[in-house]
């Protein structure tokens, strides 16, 4: 009985595995699919950024060309009003972290973090904005800055677009 089932089912399986023509499948075969090439090059990215008011330039080193972009490094410094009680300070810290997370999610901040120790500079935030004024305005909306617990110092900073920390 098993042999009879194999004899009847096996030819059916072979016939059902035949190539289906492209017009029946509705999608092209792999031989007709072109490899997608990156559409953006350094010049087009630079032009796009420049049109939005960002400052850029290219830097050629050997056979590599880097697109340099101006960002704004915000130093978060101890402010003059650090007299909040522990509950208020904890609430401000929670709001501060939520604000910085929002800046990162919305693409305004590219790098954020605290410094270790108890120095005057408490942390940094690198803002990806077109102008120093915009970075300064965003940094000053931080709840810790508004409360006077932190102050900001904004400096232009150049780095390669798309660079990463190792």
N, C-alpha and C positions, 0 to 999 in steps of 0.2 A: 504494500500500500504506500509506504514511504517513497519507494522508487517511482511509483506512478505519479505522485504529487510532484517530485523533483522533475520528472520528464515533462509534465504539463506546465509547471510554473517557470522553469528555467528559460525556455524559449521566449516566454512572455516578458520576462525581465530583460532579456537581451534586446528584444525589439523595442521596448519602452525607453531604453537608454540611448536611442539614436540621437544624432545632432538635430536640434530644433532650429530651423532657419531663422535668421535675424528678424525678418518681417513678422514672424509669429511670436518671437520673444519680446520684441518691442525695444530692446536695448542692443547697442552695438557690441560686437565681440572684442576681445582684448587687442586684436590686431588693428582695430580701427580707432582705438582710444588713444588720444595724444597725451603725452606727459604734460602736466600743467607746469608752466614756468612762472617764477615769481614775477608779478606785474610791476612791483615797485622797485625802483633803484634809488641810490643815494640822492641823486639830483631831484627826483620827483618828491621824495620825502622832505628834502630840504626846502623845496619850493612850497610844498603844502604847509610846512611849519612857518616859513617866512610870511606867507599870506595871512597867517593867523597872528602875526606879530612876534613870533619867537625869534631869538637870535641864534644863528647857526654858522658854521664854517666847516670845510672839509680839511682833514689832515692826512697827508699821504706819507706812509712809512713803508719803504720797500715796495712790495707788490700789493699792500693793503691800503685801502682808503677808509678813513673813519669819519663819520658825521658827528661833529661836535655840537652840542647844544648847551645853551646857558640855562641853568637851573638856579634856584635860590635856596641857599643853606640858611636855615633859621636856627640860631642858637637860642635855646630856651634857658634863661638865666633866673637865678633867685630874684624874686620881686621884693618890694619893700613891705608888702602886707603879708606877713607869714604868721599872723596872730590867731588864725582860725583854730577852734578847738578840734579835737581828733575826729569827731563826727562830721563836722563841716569840711575838714580837710579830706576825709575819706570820700564824701559825696562829690567834692570838687575833682578828686582824682578819678572817680568813676566817670564823671561828665567829660573830663579831659581826655581820657582814653577812648570814650565813645566818639568824641569830636574828631580825634586823630584817625580813628578807624574809618569814619565817614569821609574824611579828606582822602584817605588812601583808596577807598571804594569808588569814589567819584573821580579819581585820577588826578587830583590836585597834589597829593603827596606821594613821592616815590620811595622815600626811605625815612623811617621814623624810629627813634629809640632813645633810651635814657643812657646817661653816663654813670659809671660806677663811682663810688666815693661820695663825699659830701662837699664837692667844690661848688663854686658859684655858677658854673655852667651845668645845668641839670640834664640836658639832652639836646637832640637836634631833630629837625624835620626838614627834608629836602623837598621843596615845592616845585612842581612842574607847571609854571605859569608863564605867560608872555612877558610880564613886567614885574619889576621889584615892588611897585605899588600894590599890585594884586596879591603877591605873596605876603606882603606886610599886612594888608587888610585881612586876609584869611587867617594869618597867624594871630592877629589881635582879636579875632572872634573866639579863640579858645577860652573856655570858661575859667581856666586857671589864670590866664592873662587878664581877663576882664575883672577877676577878683583881686588882682594885684599880687597873687602868690608867685607868678612868673612874669618876666619881662622878655621881650624878643629883640634880637639883633639880626637883621637880614643882610646877607651878603651874596652877590652874584657868584656862581660856581659853574665851571665848565667841565663837562665830561662827555665821553663818547656815548652817543645814542645807542641804547640797547646793551650797554656794558653791564657786567654783573660782578658781584663780589665773589672772590674765590676763597 
